[in-house]
Amino acid sequence: MTVTPHAIDELAGAGPRAGWLAAVLNFARRRPLGALGATVILLMVVLAASADVIAPYDPLATDYGAMLTAPGPGHWLGTDAFGRDVLSRMIYGSRTALMVGLGASLIGATLGSLIGVASAYFGGRVDLFVQRIMDVFFAFPVIILALAVVSILGTGVGNVILAIATPMVPRCARVVRSSALSVREMPYVDAARASGFGHRRIILRHMLPNVMAPILILGTAFLGEAILLESSLSFLGLGVTEPTAAWGLMLRGAAVEFAESAPWMAFFPGLAISLAVFGFNLFGDSLRDALDPRLRTQ
Protein backbone atom coordinates (compact mmCIF):
# COMPACT_ATOMS: atom_id res chain seq x y z
CA MET A 1 0.00 0.00 0.00
CA THR A 2 1.35 3.40 -0.99
CA VAL A 3 1.24 6.08 1.70
CA THR A 4 0.86 9.50 0.14
CA PRO A 5 1.73 12.80 1.83
CA HIS A 6 -1.97 13.68 1.76
CA ALA A 7 -2.80 10.49 3.69
CA ILE A 8 -0.12 11.28 6.26
CA ASP A 9 -1.56 14.76 6.76
CA GLU A 10 -5.05 13.32 7.20
CA LEU A 11 -3.81 10.74 9.72
CA ALA A 12 -2.01 13.46 11.66
CA GLY A 13 -5.05 15.71 11.67
CA ALA A 14 -3.29 18.39 9.63
CA GLY A 15 -5.92 18.29 6.89
CA PRO A 16 -8.87 19.51 8.99
CA ARG A 17 -6.70 22.09 10.74
CA ALA A 18 -5.38 23.37 7.44
CA GLY A 19 -8.92 23.55 6.07
CA TRP A 20 -10.13 25.51 9.09
CA LEU A 21 -7.18 27.88 8.91
CA ALA A 22 -7.65 28.35 5.17
CA ALA A 23 -11.32 29.22 5.73
CA VAL A 24 -10.41 31.83 8.34
CA LEU A 25 -7.71 33.36 6.16
CA ASN A 26 -10.04 33.38 3.16
CA PHE A 27 -12.73 35.15 5.20
CA ALA A 28 -10.18 37.74 6.38
CA ARG A 29 -8.93 38.28 2.83
CA ARG A 30 -12.33 38.63 1.22
CA ARG A 31 -14.01 40.53 4.05
CA PRO A 32 -11.38 42.62 5.87
CA LEU A 33 -14.01 44.70 7.70
CA GLY A 34 -15.58 41.52 9.04
CA ALA A 35 -12.15 40.34 10.17
CA LEU A 36 -11.65 43.67 11.93
CA GLY A 37 -14.98 43.25 13.71
CA ALA A 38 -14.07 39.69 14.68
CA THR A 39 -10.76 40.96 16.09
CA VAL A 40 -12.58 43.50 18.26
CA ILE A 41 -14.97 40.80 19.49
CA LEU A 42 -12.10 38.42 20.23
CA LEU A 43 -10.26 41.12 22.18
CA MET A 44 -13.40 41.81 24.17
CA VAL A 45 -13.84 38.12 24.96
CA VAL A 46 -10.21 37.79 26.06
CA LEU A 47 -10.51 40.81 28.35
CA ALA A 48 -13.72 39.49 29.89
CA ALA A 49 -12.33 35.99 30.40
CA SER A 50 -9.04 37.10 31.94
CA ALA A 51 -10.24 40.18 33.82
CA ASP A 52 -9.08 38.75 37.15
CA VAL A 53 -5.52 38.52 35.79
CA ILE A 54 -5.30 41.58 33.54
CA ALA A 55 -7.01 44.22 35.69
CA PRO A 56 -4.39 46.09 37.75
CA TYR A 57 -6.82 46.91 40.60
CA ASP A 58 -9.99 45.65 42.19
CA PRO A 59 -12.80 47.39 40.25
CA LEU A 60 -14.78 47.92 43.46
CA ALA A 61 -11.89 49.17 45.61
CA THR A 62 -12.14 52.87 46.49
CA ASP A 63 -9.20 55.17 47.19
CA TYR A 64 -10.34 58.56 48.41
CA GLY A 65 -6.78 59.80 48.29
CA ALA A 66 -6.69 59.27 44.52
CA MET A 67 -10.09 60.66 43.52
CA LEU A 68 -10.31 62.11 39.98
CA THR A 69 -6.68 61.31 39.23
CA ALA A 70 -5.80 62.11 35.61
CA PRO A 71 -4.52 59.32 33.34
CA GLY A 72 -0.87 58.56 34.00
CA PRO A 73 1.49 56.04 35.61
CA GLY A 74 -0.30 54.03 38.28
CA HIS A 75 -3.74 54.72 36.81
CA TRP A 76 -3.33 54.62 33.05
CA LEU A 77 -6.91 55.70 32.35
CA GLY A 78 -7.37 57.76 35.50
CA THR A 79 -9.77 57.27 38.40
CA ASP A 80 -13.39 58.20 39.02
CA ALA A 81 -15.04 60.27 41.76
CA PHE A 82 -14.58 57.40 44.26
CA GLY A 83 -10.95 56.77 43.41
CA ARG A 84 -11.72 53.57 41.53
CA ASP A 85 -9.41 52.68 38.67
CA VAL A 86 -11.12 53.37 35.33
CA LEU A 87 -9.07 50.81 33.40
CA SER A 88 -9.95 48.01 35.82
CA ARG A 89 -13.64 48.91 35.73
CA MET A 90 -13.59 48.98 31.94
CA ILE A 91 -12.01 45.53 31.77
CA TYR A 92 -14.59 44.09 34.16
CA GLY A 93 -17.29 46.07 32.34
CA SER A 94 -16.60 44.01 29.21
CA ARG A 95 -17.66 40.95 31.22
CA THR A 96 -20.97 42.61 32.12
CA ALA A 97 -21.55 43.77 28.54
CA LEU A 98 -20.93 40.31 27.09
CA MET A 99 -23.05 38.59 29.72
CA VAL A 100 -26.02 40.88 29.08
CA GLY A 101 -25.50 40.85 25.31
CA LEU A 102 -25.19 37.07 25.02
CA GLY A 103 -28.08 36.42 27.39
CA ALA A 104 -30.46 38.84 25.68
CA SER A 105 -29.48 37.70 22.18
CA LEU A 106 -29.84 34.03 23.07
CA ILE A 107 -33.28 34.49 24.63
CA GLY A 108 -34.55 36.88 21.95
CA ALA A 109 -33.26 34.86 19.00
CA THR A 110 -34.43 31.51 20.42
CA LEU A 111 -37.96 32.61 21.29
CA GLY A 112 -38.29 34.69 18.14
CA SER A 113 -37.12 31.82 15.94
CA LEU A 114 -39.52 29.32 17.48
CA ILE A 115 -42.43 31.74 17.20
CA GLY A 116 -41.57 32.65 13.61
CA VAL A 117 -41.17 29.04 12.43
CA ALA A 118 -44.33 27.88 14.23
CA SER A 119 -46.31 30.80 12.80
CA ALA A 120 -45.17 29.99 9.26
CA TYR A 121 -45.74 26.24 9.69
CA PHE A 122 -49.32 26.38 10.98
CA GLY A 123 -50.35 29.36 8.85
CA GLY A 124 -53.99 30.40 8.58
CA ARG A 125 -55.58 31.89 11.67
CA VAL A 126 -52.63 30.96 13.87
CA ASP A 127 -50.26 32.93 11.66
CA LEU A 128 -52.67 35.86 11.50
CA PHE A 129 -53.11 35.94 15.28
CA VAL A 130 -49.37 35.67 16.02
CA GLN A 131 -48.43 38.35 13.51
CA ARG A 132 -50.98 40.81 14.90
CA ILE A 133 -49.42 40.34 18.35
CA MET A 134 -46.01 41.00 16.82
CA ASP A 135 -47.41 44.19 15.27
CA VAL A 136 -48.37 45.41 18.73
CA PHE A 137 -44.75 45.05 19.85
CA PHE A 138 -43.55 46.76 16.67
CA ALA A 139 -45.67 49.79 17.55
CA PHE A 140 -43.24 50.69 20.35
CA PRO A 141 -39.65 51.86 19.83
CA VAL A 142 -37.05 49.41 21.10
CA ILE A 143 -35.79 51.60 23.94
CA ILE A 144 -39.34 52.45 25.09
CA LEU A 145 -40.32 48.79 25.23
CA ALA A 146 -37.15 47.92 27.13
CA LEU A 147 -37.78 50.77 29.56
CA ALA A 148 -41.35 49.57 30.15
CA VAL A 149 -40.25 46.00 30.88
CA VAL A 150 -37.41 46.97 33.22
CA SER A 151 -39.72 49.41 35.01
CA ILE A 152 -42.07 46.51 35.75
CA LEU A 153 -39.46 43.89 36.61
CA GLY A 154 -36.98 46.18 38.38
CA THR A 155 -33.25 46.68 37.99
CA GLY A 156 -30.52 44.04 38.05
CA VAL A 157 -28.61 42.03 35.48
CA GLY A 158 -31.27 39.31 35.05
CA ASN A 159 -34.12 41.76 34.61
CA VAL A 160 -32.09 43.85 32.19
CA ILE A 161 -31.45 40.77 30.06
CA LEU A 162 -35.19 40.03 29.90
CA ALA A 163 -36.00 43.68 29.17
CA ILE A 164 -33.55 43.81 26.27
CA ALA A 165 -34.63 40.40 24.91
CA THR A 166 -38.31 41.41 24.79
CA PRO A 167 -38.11 43.81 21.80
CA MET A 168 -35.80 41.37 19.98
CA VAL A 169 -38.38 38.56 19.94
CA PRO A 170 -40.85 40.08 17.44
CA ARG A 171 -38.10 41.32 15.13
CA CYS A 172 -36.49 37.89 14.97
CA ALA A 173 -39.88 36.20 14.61
CA ARG A 174 -40.80 38.35 11.61
CA VAL A 175 -37.53 37.72 9.77
CA VAL A 176 -37.45 33.98 10.50
CA ARG A 177 -41.09 33.62 9.48
CA SER A 178 -40.34 35.00 6.02
CA SER A 179 -37.64 32.35 5.53
CA ALA A 180 -39.75 29.58 7.05
CA LEU A 181 -42.63 30.27 4.65
CA SER A 182 -40.49 29.09 1.74
CA VAL A 183 -39.10 26.14 3.71
CA ARG A 184 -42.65 25.00 4.54
CA GLU A 185 -43.30 24.30 0.85
CA MET A 186 -40.22 22.10 0.41
CA PRO A 187 -40.79 18.43 -0.53
CA TYR A 188 -39.05 17.07 2.57
CA VAL A 189 -41.58 18.86 4.80
CA ASP A 190 -44.43 17.27 2.85
CA ALA A 191 -42.66 13.92 3.13
CA ALA A 192 -42.35 14.35 6.89
CA ARG A 193 -46.07 15.07 7.14
CA ALA A 194 -46.88 12.05 4.98
CA SER A 195 -44.70 9.87 7.22
CA GLY A 196 -46.84 10.81 10.19
CA PHE A 197 -44.30 12.94 12.06
CA GLY A 198 -45.71 15.27 14.68
CA HIS A 199 -45.74 19.05 14.42
CA ARG A 200 -43.00 19.47 17.01
CA ARG A 201 -40.63 17.12 15.22
CA ILE A 202 -41.22 18.76 11.85
CA ILE A 203 -40.63 22.24 13.27
CA LEU A 204 -37.54 21.37 15.32
CA ARG A 205 -35.91 18.74 13.09
CA HIS A 206 -36.82 19.80 9.57
CA MET A 207 -37.73 23.51 9.45
CA LEU A 208 -35.69 25.22 12.15
CA PRO A 209 -32.25 23.91 11.01
CA ASN A 210 -32.95 25.21 7.50
CA VAL A 211 -33.48 28.81 8.65
CA MET A 212 -30.37 28.99 10.83
CA ALA A 213 -28.56 31.47 8.56
CA PRO A 214 -30.84 34.46 9.35
CA ILE A 215 -30.92 33.39 13.01
CA LEU A 216 -27.10 33.54 13.25
CA ILE A 217 -27.01 36.91 11.51
CA LEU A 218 -29.72 38.35 13.74
CA GLY A 219 -28.06 36.98 16.88
CA THR A 220 -24.78 38.68 15.98
CA ALA A 221 -26.50 41.98 15.21
CA PHE A 222 -28.53 41.75 18.43
CA LEU A 223 -25.34 41.42 20.47
CA GLY A 224 -24.14 44.90 19.55
CA GLU A 225 -27.60 46.37 20.01
CA ALA A 226 -27.99 44.66 23.39
CA ILE A 227 -24.71 46.18 24.61
CA LEU A 228 -25.92 49.62 23.53
CA LEU A 229 -29.31 49.14 25.18
CA GLU A 230 -27.74 47.91 28.41
CA SER A 231 -25.51 50.97 28.50
CA SER A 232 -28.51 53.24 27.85
CA LEU A 233 -30.59 51.65 30.60
CA SER A 234 -27.70 51.79 33.07
CA PHE A 235 -27.06 55.42 32.18
CA LEU A 236 -30.71 56.20 32.95
CA GLY A 237 -30.48 54.38 36.28
CA LEU A 238 -32.76 51.50 35.20
CA GLY A 239 -30.13 48.91 34.31
CA VAL A 240 -27.21 47.40 36.16
CA THR A 241 -26.83 48.89 39.62
CA GLU A 242 -23.80 50.07 41.56
CA PRO A 243 -21.19 48.99 42.41
CA THR A 244 -21.18 46.58 39.43
CA ALA A 245 -18.61 47.51 36.80
CA ALA A 246 -20.58 48.43 33.67
CA TRP A 247 -19.82 50.89 30.91
CA GLY A 248 -23.23 52.58 31.11
CA LEU A 249 -22.84 53.11 34.85
CA MET A 250 -19.40 54.62 34.28
CA LEU A 251 -20.93 57.10 31.85
CA ARG A 252 -23.64 57.92 34.39
CA GLY A 253 -21.00 58.54 37.02
CA ALA A 254 -19.25 60.92 34.64
CA ALA A 255 -22.25 63.20 34.41
CA VAL A 256 -22.25 66.90 33.68
CA GLU A 257 -20.43 67.88 36.88
CA PHE A 258 -17.30 66.00 35.76
CA ALA A 259 -17.48 66.70 32.02
CA GLU A 260 -14.85 69.45 32.23
CA SER A 261 -12.84 68.51 35.31
CA ALA A 262 -12.48 64.77 34.51
CA PRO A 263 -13.37 64.11 30.85
CA TRP A 264 -11.60 60.73 30.87
CA MET A 265 -14.41 59.33 33.01
CA ALA A 266 -16.79 59.59 30.05
CA PHE A 267 -14.40 59.33 27.11
CA PHE A 268 -12.99 55.85 27.71
CA PRO A 269 -16.29 54.05 28.55
CA GLY A 270 -17.93 55.77 25.58
CA LEU A 271 -15.09 54.62 23.35
CA ALA A 272 -15.44 51.05 24.62
CA ILE A 273 -19.20 51.02 23.88
CA SER A 274 -18.62 52.44 20.39
CA LEU A 275 -15.91 49.89 19.55
CA ALA A 276 -17.99 46.96 20.82
CA VAL A 277 -21.07 47.94 18.82
CA PHE A 278 -18.90 48.73 15.81
CA GLY A 279 -17.20 45.33 15.99
CA PHE A 280 -20.40 43.33 16.26
CA ASN A 281 -22.06 45.28 13.45
CA LEU A 282 -19.09 44.80 11.12
CA PHE A 283 -18.91 41.09 11.84
CA GLY A 284 -22.68 40.69 11.50
CA ASP A 285 -22.73 42.40 8.10
CA SER A 286 -19.87 40.25 6.84
CA LEU A 287 -21.53 37.12 8.20
CA ARG A 288 -24.71 38.03 6.36
CA ASP A 289 -22.77 38.49 3.11
CA ALA A 290 -21.00 35.16 3.59
CA LEU A 291 -24.17 33.19 4.36
CA ASP A 292 -26.46 34.83 1.79
CA PRO A 293 -26.43 32.57 -1.31
CA ARG A 294 -27.15 35.48 -3.66
CA LEU A 295 -24.27 37.58 -2.39
CA ARG A 296 -22.00 34.53 -2.25
CA THR A 297 -22.73 33.81 -5.93
CA GLN A 298 -21.90 37.37 -6.89
C-alpha positions, 0 to 999 in steps of 0.5 A: 500500500502506498502512503501518500503525503496527503494520507499522512496529513489526514492521519495526523489531523493536519488536513482539517486544521489546514482547512479551518485555517484556510477558511479563516484566512479566506474570510479575512482576505475577502471581508477585511471589515468583518475580520476587523470586527471579529478581532474587536470581538475576540479582544473583548472576549479575552478581556472578559475571560481574563479580567481577574488577571489583567485588571491592575486593581480591584474594580470595586476598591475605592481610594479617596486619596486618589479621587479624579486622578488624571490618566498617567502612571499608576492609573493609566486611564485615571480614576473616578469620583470614588478613586476607583481605577477606570481601566480596571472597571472597563475591563470588568465592564466588558464581562458585564456587557458580554453577559447581558448581550449574550443572554439577551441575544440568546433568549430573543433569537431563540424565542423569536425563531420558534415563534416565527417558524411555528407561525409559518408552519401552521399558517392560517388563523394561527399565523394571523393571530401571532403576527398581529401580536407582533405588530403590537410590539412593533408599535413601540420603539425598542428603547421604550419597550425595554424601559417599560419592561425593566420598570415593571421587573426592576433593575438588576442584570437578570431583569435587564437581560429580559427587558432587552430580549423582549423587543428582539423577539418580534423582530427575529420572529418576523424575519425567521417567518419569512424564511420559514414560509419558503421552507414549509413548501419544500418536498421534505416537509411534505414527506415528513407530514406524509410519514406521520411525524408530529408538528414538534418534530417537523418544526424542530428537526426539519424547518428550524435547522434550514433557517439557521442562517438568518438566526445567526445573523440576527443573533450577531446583530442583536449582540451589539444592540444589546450592549448599547441598550444595556448601557442606555438603561444603566445610564438612565439608572434603570439597568445594572446597579452600583457597584457593578462595573458596567460601561453605562454606569461609568458614563452615568457617574461621569455626568455633567459635573465632571465633564470638564474637570475629569473628561476621561471618566466619560471618554474611555467608557464611551469609546469602549461602547462604540468599539464593541457595537462597531465590531459586532455590526461589522462582523454581523454584516460580513456574516450576512454576506457570507451566508447569503447565497445570492451575495456569495454567488456574486 
